[in-house]
Amino acid sequence: MPDLTIQEAARILMAHSLEAARLLARPRPDSPIFQQIYNRVAADVLSDPQQALTPQERALVAQFVDMQPDPETRSFMLHVRLTEEQRAALQDMADRAGLGMSEYVRSRLFDE
């Protein structure tokens, strides 16, 4: 297989597992959580003997599994209640900035 991206490897996982499709469809590939979800899904699919991945697909999926924890990994989650109008406004601001909502809020709070 030629050099492929993690997004293409994720599509292979999604084609073989409904759970992978559900979990990997939401986060943006450039989001810090994407790698964590990919790692979990890939481990589940690769360890399942019922999955009919070719040896090439297995190698491709495995090459993007990142076993090293990122020291910048965020482990604290802040839950904030918003009205639907506030959520929509936040989503709109994040979209205009080209960021996800969490990334947008962090950029505004911490100059990231």
N, C-alpha and C positions, 0 to 999 in steps of 0.2 A: 504494500500500500504506500502511496506517496505520502509526504508529510501532510498531516491534517491538523485541524485545530481542536481545541477542547469542545467547542460547540458541535463540531461534526462527531466527535466521540460521544457527546451527550445525546445526539440524535440516534446513534446506534443503540444506546441504552434505552432511550424512549421507545424505539421500535420493538424492543424485546420485552418491555415490562410496562404495564399500565401504571404501576406505582412510580416507576422512574419518570414516566411521562407527566404524571401529576406533580411530582416534586420538582422536576427540572424545568417545567414550563414557566413557572412564576418568576424566579429571580433573574435579574439581568446578568449575562455572562461576565460583565465587568464588576459585579457586586462582590464584596468580600465573602458573603455567605454562599455564593455559587460554588466555590471550591469545596467548602465543607459539605454541602448537599451532594455534590458530584462524588466526593470521596465515599460517603455513606452509601449512595445508590450503587456506585461501581462495585464496592465491596459486597453488597447484597447480591447483585447480578452475577458477579464473577464466582461467588461461592455457591451459587445455586446450580446443581448438576442438571436441573431440568431446562436451563436456558440453552438455546441452540445457537450460541455464538460460534462463528468460525474461529480457528486459531488466529487469523489475522485480526478479526474484530476484538478478540480477547487481548491481543498485544496492544492494539491501538487504545482500547479503553484503559488498560493498565498503565500505559505510559503517562497518562494525565492524572493519575492518583498521586496526590501530594501528601506524603506521610509526615512531613515536617510541619509542626505547628508554627504559624506565623506569629511572631512576638507582638504584632499589631492587632491580632485577632481580638475583636470586641466580645466580651463575655457578659456584660451587663445590658439588660434590655429595660428600657423605660417605657411603661405603658401610659399613654395619655388619652384621655377621653375628649373627643371632638364632636361637634355637631356635624351633620352631613355637609352643611354649607362650608364649615371650616375645613373639613377633610378635602372637599372639592377645591377650595381655594389653595390649600397647601399642595395638592396634586398639580394644579395649574402652575403654581410658582416653580415647583420642582421640574415640571415638564419644560417650562420656558428656559430654565437654567441647564437643561439637558442632564438632570440628575434624578435619581430615585428620591422618594420622600425622605428616607433616613439620611441619605447622603446630603440632601439639601439642608435639612435641619442642622446636621453637624457642621456643614460649611458656614452656616449663619451663626452658630454658637461658638465655634472654635477656630474659625479661619482656616479650615482644612482645604 
